[in-house]
Amino acid sequence: MAPPWDPPRARRSGPSMLPVLIPIAVLIVVAVSVGSWLQFTERQAIDTVHTLGSTAPDRVDVEANVQRVDAASRELVLRVRVIPRGTLGEEDGTAPVADLSLQTSHATLGDLVFQAHERIAPKDLQVAVSDGSISDYPFDSYETDMGFWAVLGGKEVPVRLLLSNSDTLFSVSTTPAAPREEAVVGVKLVRSGSLLVFATFMMIVMWALAASVLLGTWYLTTRRQGLVWPALSWMAATLFALAAFRNTAPGTPPIGCVLDWFAFLWAETVIALCLIAVVGTGVRTALQADADTRPT
């Protein structure tokens, strides 16, 4: 006689992952969208060319590009390309028709002189900055004045300034002076948006790691766990890893800046004290356990 047919049992389906995956997907899309918008706006700011000065057809164009801002030395490197326009230049503005002298403001270290009928090559100038301190990193800002006056063949000629920025760690804004034959502008330098976001993220991570170590210390000391070597290794690794993480801050800020006083130094102090507390409590607990198990 054939055995009775037993229909297969329906498999129990586990909990659905859909309620978890949907918020994660939405969060990823929002994060990528916000990041794309921030990157686009910062790229536009870097590509912006601030133009001021004379618009006369016969003029000298000064294309100045901020190559690098050295906040520690309180100066910036400005790459200058001079182009005489109209009747002031020859060979499509690559050479002046007469001796050309480009005089600069007091903040700029040095003037520029170009010989008549000789090809003009780009030159680098150092410009001193003021009204700021790198100890305010990442919220430090600086100001300087830039001015250019051109003398061609012993006669002053109009100047137009085209200022751009290539230093991704800083954003540049300008305040032009009254329109004159020369180009004079006030320049303000502030940290770029991406640097501010990264520095803020670093401070949040530092406090989060310190809070994690503090919670672990509370658990180990209240539960009398003794010397838990994996936990001690994690705390010690966090203590030294935090210093290496701090050194990855863009712009190489000096010790004692706002980043340190807002997060790094306090986080290191909390982690070091927690490590000492866990070792002290663990040693005392281990000694007490050895005394209890020792035969009388």
C-alpha positions in Angstrom: 0.0 0.0 0.0 1.4 3.4 -1.0 2.1 5.9 1.8 -0.3 8.8 2.0 0.8 11.9 0.1 2.1 14.6 2.3 1.9 18.1 0.6 5.0 20.2 1.0 5.0 22.7 3.8 5.0 26.3 2.9 8.3 28.0 3.8 8.1 30.8 6.3 9.3 34.0 4.8 11.7 36.1 6.9 11.2 39.7 7.7 11.1 41.9 4.7 14.1 44.1 4.1 12.1 46.6 2.0 11.3 48.9 4.9 15.0 49.2 5.7 16.3 49.4 2.1 13.9 52.2 1.0 15.0 54.8 3.6 18.7 53.9 2.9 18.1 54.4 -0.8 16.4 57.7 -0.2 19.2 58.8 2.1 21.8 58.0 -0.5 19.9 59.9 -3.3 19.5 62.9 -1.0 23.2 62.9 0.0 24.4 62.5 -3.6 22.0 65.3 -4.7 23.2 67.7 -2.0 26.8 66.8 -2.7 26.3 67.4 -6.4 24.8 70.8 -5.8 27.5 71.9 -3.4 30.2 70.7 -5.9 28.5 72.6 -8.7 28.2 75.8 -6.8 31.8 75.6 -5.7 33.0 74.8 -9.2 31.1 77.9 -10.4 32.8 80.0 -7.7 36.2 78.8 -8.8 35.5 79.5 -12.5 34.3 83.0 -11.7 36.4 85.8 -13.2 36.2 89.1 -11.4 36.5 91.9 -14.0 37.1 95.6 -13.2 38.9 98.6 -14.5 38.9 100.4 -17.9 37.0 99.1 -21.0 38.8 101.3 -23.4 39.9 99.6 -26.7 43.5 100.7 -26.1 44.3 99.3 -22.7 46.5 96.8 -20.8 44.7 93.6 -19.6 46.1 92.0 -16.5 45.0 88.4 -16.0 45.8 87.6 -12.4 45.2 84.1 -11.0 45.5 83.2 -7.4 47.7 80.1 -7.5 48.1 79.4 -3.8 47.3 81.1 -0.4 49.8 80.5 2.3 47.9 81.4 5.5 50.8 80.6 7.8 53.1 83.0 5.9 50.2 85.5 5.4 50.8 85.8 1.7 49.4 84.5 -1.6 51.1 83.7 -5.0 49.5 85.6 -7.9 50.3 84.5 -11.4 50.1 87.6 -13.7 49.7 87.6 -17.5 49.9 91.0 -19.1 48.3 91.6 -22.5 48.4 95.0 -24.3 45.3 95.6 -26.4 44.6 97.7 -29.4 47.4 100.0 -30.5 49.4 99.3 -27.3 50.3 95.8 -28.4 51.6 93.9 -31.4 51.5 90.3 -32.5 48.0 89.9 -31.0 49.0 91.4 -27.6 52.0 89.2 -27.0 54.4 92.1 -27.0 54.2 95.9 -26.2 54.9 98.6 -28.8 57.1 100.4 -26.2 58.6 99.8 -22.8 55.8 98.7 -20.5 56.0 99.1 -16.7 53.3 97.6 -14.6 53.3 99.2 -11.1 51.5 97.4 -8.2 50.0 98.3 -4.8 52.0 98.3 -1.6 50.8 94.8 -0.7 52.3 93.3 -3.8 56.0 92.5 -3.6 57.5 94.0 -6.7 56.6 95.7 -10.0 56.8 94.3 -13.5 58.8 95.7 -16.5 58.6 94.5 -20.1 60.8 95.5 -22.9 59.4 96.9 -26.2 58.7 94.3 -28.9 59.7 91.4 -26.7 57.3 88.6 -25.9 55.5 89.0 -22.5 55.8 85.9 -20.3 53.6 85.2 -17.2 55.2 86.3 -13.9 54.5 85.2 -10.3 54.0 87.9 -7.7 53.8 87.6 -3.9 51.0 89.5 -2.3 50.8 90.1 1.5 47.5 89.5 3.2 46.2 90.9 6.5 43.2 91.0 8.9 43.3 87.3 9.7 44.9 84.5 11.6 45.4 80.8 10.8 44.7 80.0 14.4 41.0 80.6 13.5 41.1 77.6 11.2 38.7 76.6 9.6 36.9 79.9 10.0 39.8 82.1 9.2 39.5 84.9 6.6 42.0 87.3 5.1 41.9 90.6 3.2 44.3 92.4 0.9 44.4 95.2 -1.7 45.5 94.7 -5.3 46.2 97.6 -7.6 47.8 97.8 -11.1 48.9 100.9 -12.9 50.5 100.7 -16.4 53.0 103.1 -18.0 53.7 102.6 -21.7 56.5 104.6 -23.2 56.4 107.0 -20.3 52.7 107.6 -20.5 50.0 106.1 -18.2 47.5 103.9 -20.0 44.2 102.3 -19.0 44.2 99.0 -17.2 41.6 96.2 -16.9 42.0 93.5 -14.2 40.7 90.0 -14.6 41.1 88.2 -11.3 40.4 84.4 -10.9 41.2 81.8 -8.3 42.8 78.3 -8.6 43.3 77.6 -4.8 40.5 75.1 -3.9 41.0 75.7 -0.2 39.9 79.3 -0.5 37.0 81.3 -2.0 37.7 84.8 -3.4 35.4 87.8 -3.3 36.2 91.3 -4.5 35.2 94.9 -3.7 36.2 97.2 -6.6 37.2 100.8 -5.9 35.8 103.7 -7.8 36.2 103.3 -11.6 39.5 104.9 -12.8 42.1 104.4 -15.4 43.9 102.0 -13.1 42.5 98.7 -11.6 42.2 98.7 -7.8 40.3 96.1 -5.9 39.9 94.9 -2.3 40.1 91.1 -2.1 38.7 88.9 0.7 39.7 85.3 1.1 37.6 82.8 3.1 37.8 79.0 3.4 36.0 77.1 0.7 32.7 75.4 1.3 34.2 71.9 0.9 36.9 72.6 3.4 34.4 73.9 6.0 32.2 70.8 5.5 35.2 68.5 5.9 36.5 70.3 9.0 33.1 70.2 10.6 32.8 66.5 9.8 36.2 66.0 11.4 35.0 67.7 14.6 31.8 65.6 14.7 33.8 62.4 14.3 36.2 63.3 17.0 33.4 63.9 19.5 31.6 60.8 18.4 34.7 58.7 19.0 35.3 60.2 22.4 31.6 59.6 23.3 32.0 55.9 22.2 35.1 55.4 24.3 33.3 57.1 27.3 30.3 54.7 26.9 32.6 51.7 26.7 34.4 52.9 29.8 31.2 53.3 31.7 30.1 49.8 30.8 33.5 48.2 31.8 33.9 50.0 35.1 30.3 49.5 36.3 30.2 45.8 35.3 33.6 45.1 36.9 34.8 43.4 33.8 38.5 43.4 34.8 41.2 43.8 32.2 39.5 43.4 28.9 42.4 43.5 26.5 40.4 43.9 23.2 38.6 46.9 24.7 41.9 48.4 25.9 43.5 47.9 22.5 40.6 49.6 20.8 40.8 52.6 23.2 44.6 52.9 22.7 44.2 52.6 18.9 41.5 55.3 18.9 43.8 57.6 21.0 46.6 57.5 18.4 44.4 57.2 15.3 42.7 60.4 16.3 46.0 62.3 16.1 46.7 60.9 12.7 43.1 61.8 11.6 43.6 65.3 12.8 46.7 65.7 10.6 44.7 65.0 7.5 43.0 68.3 7.9 43.5 70.2 4.6 45.7 73.3 4.7 48.0 71.9 7.5 46.5 74.0 10.4 48.9 74.6 13.3 48.3 73.1 16.7 46.1 75.3 18.9 43.6 76.4 16.2 39.8 76.4 16.5 39.7 72.8 15.3 41.8 71.7 18.2 40.0 73.7 20.9 36.5 72.8 19.6 37.1 69.0 19.3 40.6 67.4 19.0 42.2 68.3 22.3 39.1 67.6 24.3 38.5 64.3 22.5 42.1 63.2 23.1 41.7 64.1 26.8 38.5 62.2 27.3 39.9 59.1 25.6 43.2 59.2 27.6 41.3 59.6 30.9 38.9 56.8 30.0 41.8 54.5 29.1 43.5 55.2 32.5 40.2 54.7 34.3 39.6 51.3 32.6 43.1 50.1 33.4 42.9 51.2 37.0 39.5 49.6 37.6 40.5 46.5 35.7 43.7 46.0 37.7 41.8 46.5 41.0 39.1 44.0 39.9 41.7 41.4 38.8 43.6 41.7 42.1 40.3 41.3 44.0 39.5 38.2 42.0 42.9 36.7 42.7 42.5 37.4 46.4 39.1 35.7 46.5 40.3 32.6 44.7 43.6 32.3 46.7 43.4 29.3 49.2 43.5 30.3 52.8 
